[in-house]
């Protein structure tokens, strides 16, 4: 099966959920009309990855300015139980396209935030949400960590789609949780624009014998609203250079990496390549050695299957 996939390397309208969703609507329409069947948006695209912010937190204290900034970030984060999600589900259905969207998601019952990845089907709407199981470094100031029930894979008409967010992809057992589900299209939204991130994407493709879609945003200091400029004065003008890339199950780069500019990385992938690649290596098949190794993943759900319509 041949599938046209698109990685959107753009900037959000920072800290503005409404305008960012409007931008997603316009970009989705544009790329869906060009024939793309799967469109991916970067890590925390809604309402923006807060690179360079401290939220006034140091060991032992917080500032009132930081608390107010967190409250604003919370206000503009995605609510999957309200109209935010309904708009995105309607968008997928309208243009008959699968969406994978990176978002900061708010938990209304607790006041906590999660770095999440939403899987949205044109048939079933929201199929599932992956929440980052280990925020990296000072991300832990603003994002809670999820448990095993967040390690989801979705079975769709275009294949099994799963993946991890940013530096979760450096966690070998987290990757293995995806491989054990037979992931075919591995999605890796990120905020890591280092050139060696491309090597990570190639390694995962070779290890998992799956297509890997590494999606990042392009973001400059001047894109931050004026009221935040004093918080990022030490940052370089290009704060995130991108690097979105599509890699085959043989570890070959199909499209990208795209650096230093906004745009989209688009390619046609052929899922028959997955089976061909497993003649050489199959991490959960003939290379698994289940007589030696036994991985138990607490609370990982079964594959979420799309209804047939």
Secondary structure, 3 states (H helix, E strand, C coil): CEEEEEEEECCCCCCCHHHHHHHHHHHHHHHHHCCCCEEEECCCCECCCCCCCCCCEECCEECHHHHHHHHHHHHCCECCCCHHHHHHHHHHHHHCCEEEEEEEEEECCCCEEEEEEEEEECCCEEEEEEECCCCCHHHHHCCCCCCHHHCCEEEECCEEEEECCHHHHHCHHHHHHHHCCCCCEEEEECCCCCCCHHHHHHHHHHHHCCEEEEECCCEEHHHCCHHHHHHCCCCCCEEECEEEEEECCCCCEEEEEEECCCEEEEEEEECHHHHHHCCCCCCCCCCCCCCCCCCCCCCCCCCEECCCC
